[in-house]
Amino acid sequence: MKLKERVVNVAVQVLPLAKDKDMYQMVDAAIEIIQKSGLKHVVSPFETVIEGPYEKVMLLVNEVQEACYQAGADKLICNLKIQSHKCDGVLIEDKMEKYS
């Protein structure tokens, strides 16, 4: 299976900067795009983890950045962490089930 087809986890943290805008309003716009995507996700205080096929998740990361700019960001720092597996999908539950 090619990477673009594998189910991965991507942690995305956006840090939008603007002179006259509240950062949290711009982050809220990014989270709204993620929520509407239909991809599985978990929002946490510092980042949001998205699960899905690599290609779809990376397209969503692009949309998240655009949402921040449309919400008023002048600059944007976008930190990503990507977890993939050679043969299997990477699922949020596999990492979190022992904590619930």
C-alpha positions in Angstrom: 0.0 0.0 0.0 1.3 3.4 -0.9 1.7 6.1 1.7 -1.0 8.3 0.2 -3.5 5.5 0.8 -2.4 4.5 4.3 -4.4 5.6 7.4 -2.2 7.9 9.4 -2.4 10.2 12.4 -1.4 13.8 11.9 -1.2 16.1 14.8 -1.6 19.7 13.6 -1.0 22.8 15.6 -1.7 26.2 14.0 -0.4 29.4 15.5 -2.0 32.2 13.5 -0.7 35.7 14.0 -2.5 39.0 13.3 -2.3 42.5 14.6 -6.0 43.1 15.1 -7.4 39.6 15.5 -7.7 37.3 18.5 -5.6 34.1 17.9 -8.3 31.9 19.3 -10.9 33.1 16.8 -8.6 32.1 14.0 -7.9 28.7 15.6 -11.6 28.2 16.0 -12.0 28.7 12.2 -9.4 26.0 11.6 -11.1 23.5 14.0 -14.4 24.2 12.3 -12.9 23.1 9.0 -11.6 19.9 10.6 -15.0 19.2 12.2 -16.7 19.5 8.8 -14.2 17.3 7.1 -15.8 14.0 8.2 -12.4 12.7 9.2 -11.9 11.3 12.7 -10.2 13.8 15.0 -9.5 14.7 18.6 -9.2 18.3 19.7 -6.8 18.9 22.6 -5.5 22.1 24.2 -2.3 22.3 22.1 -3.1 20.5 18.8 -5.7 18.5 17.0 -5.0 14.9 15.9 -6.6 13.9 12.6 -7.0 10.3 11.4 -7.5 9.3 7.8 -5.8 8.4 4.5 -2.5 10.4 4.2 -3.5 12.2 1.1 -6.9 13.4 2.5 -5.4 14.5 5.8 -2.7 16.5 4.1 -5.3 18.2 1.9 -7.2 19.0 5.1 -4.0 20.5 6.6 -3.9 22.9 3.6 -7.5 23.8 4.1 -6.9 24.5 7.8 -4.1 26.9 6.9 -6.3 28.7 4.4 -9.1 28.9 7.0 -6.7 30.8 9.3 -5.8 33.2 6.6 -9.4 33.8 5.7 -10.1 34.4 9.4 -7.6 37.2 9.4 -4.1 35.7 10.0 -1.2 37.7 8.6 1.3 35.0 9.4 0.9 31.3 10.4 3.1 28.7 12.0 1.8 25.2 11.4 3.5 22.4 13.3 2.8 18.8 12.2 3.6 15.4 13.6 2.8 12.4 11.3 2.6 8.8 12.4 2.3 6.1 9.7 2.9 2.4 9.6 4.4 0.3 6.8 1.6 -2.3 6.7 -1.2 -1.2 9.1 -3.3 1.9 9.6 -2.5 4.1 12.6 -5.7 4.5 14.7 -6.3 7.0 17.5 -8.1 4.3 19.6 -5.0 2.1 19.5 -3.1 4.8 21.4 -5.8 6.0 23.7 -8.0 3.0 24.7 -6.0 2.2 27.8 -6.6 5.7 29.1 -10.4 5.8 28.7 
